[in-house]
Amino acid sequence: MAAPEERDLTQEQTEKLLQFQAAVQDRLNEQEGVPSVFNPPPSRPLQVNTADHRIYSYVVSRPQPRGLLGWGYYLIMLPFRFTYYTILDIFRFALRFIRPDPRSRVTDPVGDIVSFMHSFEEKYGRAHPVFYQGTYSQALNDAKRELRFLLVYLHGDDHQDSDEFCRNTLCAPEVISLINTRMLFWACSTNKPEGYRVSQALRENTYPFLAMIMLKDRRMTVVGRLEGLIQPDDLINQLTFIMDANQTYLVSERLEREERNQTQVLRQQQDEAYLASLRADQEKERKKREERERKRRKEEEVQQQKLAEERRRRNLQEEKERKLECLPPEPSPDDPESVKIIFKLPNDSRVERRFHFSQSLTVIHDFLFSLKESPEKFQIEANFPRRVLPCIPSEEWPNPPTLQEAGLSHTEVLFVQDLTDE
């Protein structure tokens, strides 16, 4: 009698042998257009109902050879195809034990979708159905929220029918028009992790593979599967048939949503009516408090403004007196270095005073500032040539020039420009 360890080892070897045989048979079935017998369970099953036995399935088998020449070529190539795909499957089967399939790790699903879109357009052009630019889960959520059909296309890069299907069927104008107007369209290559994950969830048998998904019985459900090379007219007929057969479910769901929305609106209206009087009383009390608070703040603001204005005027008067005290004495009319300046103030009054050529223009500004009739902020302008005198230190004139450096003559008329409101 064999030991328990030997029995377990024999059972494990038997399971691996069965998996290997299923993989070889699956490759042969794919080449002949026969449904697959090897469907490993998905590593991350998506929330889509695929167990409904009422799913409409349409499989297009590859045409059998015709005529003596066709059968002869088929029989001659059969051993070579069998040997090639057998070796390829043995290699892939052995590779699974050495290195896990990198497609099982989805790290950038949106990047997988965008990469497939770019490669599709580079190979087949920009005339194609509008791809959903998001993950498979996002497409399911949008189709559920909008109550629309979602058509999923899984692209097998290595399958011999994928190129013809994309070029002649999927990019046909009538197919593009139907898909763009009646459903959402999500597509990805099974060589990408996101596409491989979806293929594991939908359990496709062969390529090209299309699945129609919709909200049915409050679950996202696969209601149609189209597999194999299908022609444009046939594809349109099959998609139209699936949509017509399941349209009642969407209509029913829309009615249920409207009923739920109406019930929710009615409940909200009742709640609002119940709370209306309470809110009104609270609003009245709140407005009374706000009005009292507003009046109190306004009185405080007025009082503060009065105090601030009084303090500003007092400071201004003190500054005027200080400037007046600091002014140098006025030169005599006989002084040859004196300048007679007539100032025209903004209130049309005139003021006259003498200054010395060597004095800074700041003295002129301080003199005008000390006058009661002068504005708080002003600038001094000369007329010939017309210019603003730099009486206050600035970046351009950190040290204001003297009257002589400013080009003033023995008799000048200067204008005071009010800048208080600017």
MARDRENTI-501938 format. One record per residue (C-alpha): chain; x, y, z. Coordinates in steps of 0.25 Angstrom, whole numbers, m for minus. Layout:
> A	X	Y	Z
...
//
This chain:
> A	0	0	0
> A	5	14	m4
> A	8	24	7
> A	m1	36	8
> A	10	45	3
> A	11	37	m10
> A	m4	37	m12
> A	m4	52	m11
> A	7	54	m20
> A	0	45	m30
> A	m13	53	m29
> A	m5	66	m31
> A	2	61	m44
> A	m11	56	m49
> A	m18	70	m48
> A	m6	76	m55
> A	m7	66	m66
> A	m22	69	m68
> A	m19	84	m68
> A	m9	82	m78
> A	m18	74	m87
> A	m29	84	m86
> A	m19	96	m90
> A	m15	88	m102
> A	m29	85	m106
> A	m33	100	m103
> A	m23	104	m113
> A	m28	94	m124
> A	m42	98	m122
> A	m38	113	m123
> A	m32	110	m137
> A	m45	103	m141
> A	m55	112	m136
> A	m60	102	m125
> A	m64	107	m111
> A	m52	106	m101
> A	m52	95	m91
> A	m41	102	m82
> A	m47	114	m74
> A	m39	117	m61
> A	m46	124	m51
> A	m44	139	m50
> A	m34	144	m39
> A	m42	156	m37
> A	m56	154	m41
> A	m64	166	m45
> A	m78	169	m40
> A	m85	165	m53
> A	m95	153	m53
> A	m91	143	m64
> A	m98	131	m58
> A	m111	134	m64
> A	m115	122	m73
> A	m123	131	m82
> A	m111	139	m88
> A	m112	140	m103
> A	m100	133	m109
> A	m96	134	m123
> A	m83	127	m128
> A	m78	128	m142
> A	m69	116	m146
> A	m58	117	m156
> A	m62	111	m169
> A	m58	97	m172
> A	m49	94	m184
> A	m56	93	m197
> A	m51	85	m209
> A	m40	75	m211
> A	m30	85	m211
> A	m35	92	m198
> A	m36	79	m190
> A	m22	75	m195
> A	m16	88	m191
> A	m23	86	m177
> A	m18	72	m175
> A	m4	76	m179
> A	m3	88	m169
> A	m11	81	m158
> A	2	73	m152
> A	10	86	m153
> A	m1	94	m146
> A	m3	83	m136
> A	12	83	m133
> A	14	98	m132
> A	2	101	m123
> A	5	88	m114
> A	20	93	m112
> A	15	107	m110
> A	4	103	m99
> A	15	94	m93
> A	24	106	m92
> A	13	115	m86
> A	8	104	m77
> A	22	102	m71
> A	24	117	m70
> A	13	118	m61
> A	20	110	m50
> A	33	118	m52
> A	27	132	m53
> A	13	137	m50
> A	5	143	m61
> A	9	158	m61
> A	m5	161	m66
> A	m11	157	m53
> A	m6	169	m46
> A	m14	182	m50
> A	m6	194	m46
> A	m11	204	m57
> A	m24	201	m63
> A	m27	214	m69
> A	m13	214	m75
> A	m16	200	m81
> A	m29	206	m87
> A	m22	218	m93
> A	m10	209	m98
> A	m20	200	m106
> A	m27	212	m112
> A	m14	218	m117
> A	m10	205	m123
> A	m24	202	m129
> A	m24	216	m136
> A	m9	214	m141
> A	m13	201	m147
> A	m28	203	m152
> A	m29	218	m152
> A	m38	228	m145
> A	m51	224	m151
> A	m56	214	m140
> A	m67	214	m129
> A	m65	224	m118
> A	m56	216	m107
> A	m60	218	m93
> A	m48	225	m86
> A	m48	219	m73
> A	m47	205	m65
> A	m57	194	m67
> A	m63	196	m53
> A	m65	211	m57
> A	m72	207	m70
> A	m81	197	m62
> A	m85	209	m52
> A	m88	218	m63
> A	m96	208	m71
> A	m104	205	m58
> A	m106	220	m54
> A	m110	224	m68
> A	m118	211	m71
> A	m111	208	m84
> A	m106	196	m91
> A	m91	194	m89
> A	m84	186	m101
> A	m70	180	m97
> A	m60	176	m107
> A	m48	168	m103
> A	m37	168	m113
> A	m28	156	m116
> A	m15	162	m122
> A	m10	148	m126
> A	m23	142	m131
> A	m24	141	m147
> A	m38	147	m148
> A	m36	160	m139
> A	m29	168	m150
> A	m40	165	m160
> A	m51	168	m150
> A	m46	181	m146
> A	m43	186	m160
> A	m56	181	m167
> A	m66	180	m156
> A	m63	188	m144
> A	m59	200	m153
> A	m71	199	m162
> A	m79	212	m163
> A	m92	206	m160
> A	m86	198	m148
> A	m80	211	m143
> A	m93	218	m144
> A	m101	208	m136
> A	m91	206	m125
> A	m89	221	m123
> A	m104	224	m123
> A	m110	212	m115
> A	m99	208	m104
> A	m86	210	m97
> A	m74	203	m103
> A	m62	198	m95
> A	m51	191	m101
> A	m37	186	m97
> A	m26	176	m101
> A	m25	163	m93
> A	m10	165	m93
> A	m12	177	m84
> A	m15	174	m69
> A	m28	181	m69
> A	m33	173	m82
> A	m28	160	m76
> A	m35	163	m63
> A	m48	165	m71
> A	m46	153	m79
> A	m45	144	m67
> A	m58	150	m62
> A	m66	149	m75
> A	m60	135	m78
> A	m59	137	m93
> A	m57	125	m102
> A	m51	130	m114
> A	m48	143	m121
> A	m53	153	m126
> A	m62	154	m113
> A	m73	163	m110
> A	m82	164	m98
> A	m94	172	m96
> A	m97	176	m82
> A	m108	183	m75
> A	m116	185	m62
> A	m125	174	m61
> A	m132	170	m48
> A	m124	181	m41
> A	m111	174	m45
> A	m101	177	m56
> A	m103	165	m65
> A	m98	159	m78
> A	m110	157	m87
> A	m102	154	m100
> A	m89	148	m104
> A	m84	149	m119
> A	m72	141	m122
> A	m64	138	m135
> A	m62	146	m148
> A	m76	153	m150
> A	m79	162	m162
> A	m84	176	m161
> A	m99	173	m165
> A	m99	161	m156
> A	m93	168	m144
> A	m104	179	m146
> A	m115	169	m146
> A	m110	162	m134
> A	m108	174	m126
> A	m121	180	m130
> A	m128	166	m126
> A	m121	166	m112
> A	m125	181	m109
> A	m140	178	m114
> A	m141	166	m106
> A	m136	173	m93
> A	m142	187	m95
> A	m153	184	m86
> A	m144	182	m74
> A	m138	196	m76
> A	m152	202	m77
> A	m156	194	m65
> A	m144	199	m57
> A	m147	214	m62
> A	m161	213	m57
> A	m156	208	m43
> A	m146	219	m42
> A	m156	229	m46
> A	m166	223	m35
> A	m155	223	m25
> A	m151	237	m28
> A	m166	242	m27
> A	m167	235	m14
> A	m154	241	m9
> A	m159	255	m14
> A	m172	253	m7
> A	m165	249	6
> A	m156	261	5
> A	m168	271	3
> A	m175	265	15
> A	m163	267	23
> A	m161	281	18
> A	m176	284	21
> A	m174	279	35
> A	m162	287	38
> A	m167	300	31
> A	m173	306	43
> A	m161	303	52
> A	m152	308	42
> A	m160	321	40
> A	m160	323	55
> A	m145	321	56
> A	m143	330	44
> A	m151	341	51
> A	m143	340	64
> A	m130	339	56
> A	m134	352	48
> A	m137	359	61
> A	m124	355	68
> A	m117	359	55
> A	m124	373	54
> A	m120	376	69
> A	m106	371	66
> A	m105	380	53
> A	m110	392	60
> A	m100	390	72
> A	m89	388	62
> A	m93	400	54
> A	m93	409	66
> A	m79	404	70
> A	m74	406	56
> A	m80	420	55
> A	m73	423	69
> A	m60	417	64
> A	m60	425	51
> A	m63	438	59
> A	m51	435	69
> A	m42	431	57
> A	m46	443	49
> A	m43	452	61
> A	m30	445	64
> A	m26	447	49
> A	m29	462	49
> A	m22	464	62
> A	m10	456	56
> A	m11	464	43
> A	m11	477	51
> A	1	474	59
> A	8	470	47
> A	5	483	40
> A	10	490	52
> A	23	482	53
> A	26	485	38
> A	23	500	40
> A	32	500	51
> A	43	493	44
> A	43	502	31
> A	55	511	29
> A	53	526	29
> A	48	533	16
> A	59	540	9
> A	58	555	7
> A	54	560	m7
> A	68	567	m9
> A	75	553	m8
> A	80	550	m22
> A	79	535	m19
> A	64	535	m15
> A	53	530	m23
> A	39	536	m23
> A	28	525	m25
> A	13	527	m26
> A	5	514	m23
> A	m9	512	m29
> A	m16	503	m19
> A	m28	494	m23
> A	m38	504	m17
> A	m33	515	m27
> A	m26	522	m16
> A	m12	527	m17
> A	m1	527	m8
> A	13	534	m10
> A	26	531	m3
> A	41	533	m5
> A	51	521	m4
> A	66	520	m7
> A	72	513	m19
> A	80	504	m10
> A	68	499	m3
> A	62	485	m6
> A	49	483	m12
> A	44	477	1
> A	44	491	7
> A	33	495	m3
> A	25	482	0
> A	26	485	15
> A	22	499	13
> A	9	495	5
> A	6	484	15
> A	6	494	27
> A	m4	502	20
> A	m19	500	26
> A	m25	501	12
> A	m15	491	5
> A	m20	477	3
> A	m15	465	11
> A	m8	458	m1
> A	m4	466	m13
> A	7	468	m24
> A	14	480	m29
> A	14	483	m44
> A	22	493	m53
> A	16	498	m66
> A	28	501	m75
> A	31	490	m77
> A	20	483	m71
> A	25	473	m61
> A	23	468	m47
> A	34	473	m37
> A	40	462	m29
> A	38	468	m15
> A	37	455	m7
> A	48	444	m7
> A	45	432	m16
> A	53	421	m23
> A	56	430	m35
> A	59	442	m26
> A	64	437	m12
> A	69	451	m9
> A	60	462	m16
> A	68	472	m24
> A	69	487	m20
> A	61	498	m26
> A	73	501	m35
> A	75	487	m39
> A	60	486	m42
> A	62	497	m53
> A	53	507	m46
> A	55	522	m49
> A	55	534	m40
> A	40	535	m42
> A	31	523	m43
> A	16	519	m43
> A	14	505	m38
> A	1	497	m38
> A	m4	489	m26
> A	m11	476	m31
> A	m20	470	m20
> A	m17	454	m19
> A	m26	452	m6
> A	m37	444	m13
> A	m27	435	m22
//
